[in-house]
Amino acid sequence: MAFLEISQLQKHFGNQTAVKDFSISIEKGEFITFLGPSGCGKTTILRMLAGFESPSKGSIVFDGQDVTQLRTSQRNVGMVFQSYALFPNMTVAQNIGFGLKVAKMPQDQIDARVKEMLALIKLEKLADRYPWQMSGGQQQRVALARAIANKPKVLLLDEPLSALDAKIRISLREEIRTLQRALNITTVFVTHDQEEALSISDRIVVLNEGGVEQTGTPSEIYNFPRTRFVASFIGTLNQVNATVADVQAGTLRVGEQMLTSSHPLTGLQAGQSCMLALRPEAVSLAAPEAGKNNLQVVVDDVSFLGSIVRIRTRTGDQVVSLDVFNDPNRQLPQRGTPVNLSFAHENLLVLQ
């Protein structure tokens, strides 16, 4: 059995279903991210893991112990909230040691553990400050130290970075991942930010309307989305309408042009309409190449985005964008120029 087992979890609020039959097995030390838009059920699942909400159905097992009906204080979980939730009348050291004091740990042990946590988050010199005297990033690090001070079995993070500015957010998410690996603590992270999820997770669970769309590694989720929702929610994506030409050969028609996918056209029939997905970075401007897909298009727009340049092209009423690295010596095509797009067969996905 995995370290954390969630089986057939459901949550209803009156006639509304917030979570539908959610199941996952999480190994010890794994970093799992629940990713999805607002209202998809990710925070509700986290609150059920913490014991703040009771499941309408299903079970939650921590390290072989069924905790489904246990109170939060009986589960040994650490929780970090978006709003920091620090006590304003307590110093940094007192905030970190609060849970240990509630657990009636001897004061000398509390002092030693608080000192250890301060060193871990690199705030030893700020032990006597109050939360209002610190930046948002520093406050969130204190909240993280407080959550892990009592050595929880599971660490739960509810969008802990969303209130911070971009640079601090990137820095702090790297610190969180480093700490998590050092402590080997099983962690569940909730976010709506796809970049956060892709950058720090061992696995990602993409949620939509209370159900699971796809579970996999960041690479699997990004490169091989299984549904239209995942494909459109994760990263930038070209979505092209096509018609199945030959199921066995994997060929598809876009207007009068033929493309081939190396992925099976499962459940489709010749003549059926479908949606193709193609990442902008998988496409290149090149002369037609044998053994690859080639698509004749006309340049519609060229956008400078710093490190990359996005070129939007059009074939008929369909738009296909591609990304190229910014190179001052590169000659970029002008609007209205006919060009050929080339991309590998395996990079063309047929969405369910």
Secondary structure, DSSP 8 states (H G I E B T S, - for coil): --SEEEEEEEEEETTEEEEEEEEEEE-TT-EEEEE--TTSSHHHHHHHHHTSS--SEEEEEETTEE-TTS-GGGT-EEEE-TT----TTS-HHHHHHHHHHHTT--HHHHHHHHHHHHHHTT-GGGTT--GGGS-HHHHHHHHHHHHHHT--SEEEEESTTTTS-HHHHHHHHHHHHHHHHHHT-EEEEEES-HHHHHHH-SEEEEEETTEEEEEE-HHHHHHS--SHHHHHHSS--EEEEEEEEETTTTEEEETTEEEE-SS--TT--TT-EEEEEE-GGG-EE-S--TTSEEEEEEEEEEEE-SSEEEEEEEETTEEEEEEEE--TT-----TT-EEEEEE-GGG-EEE-
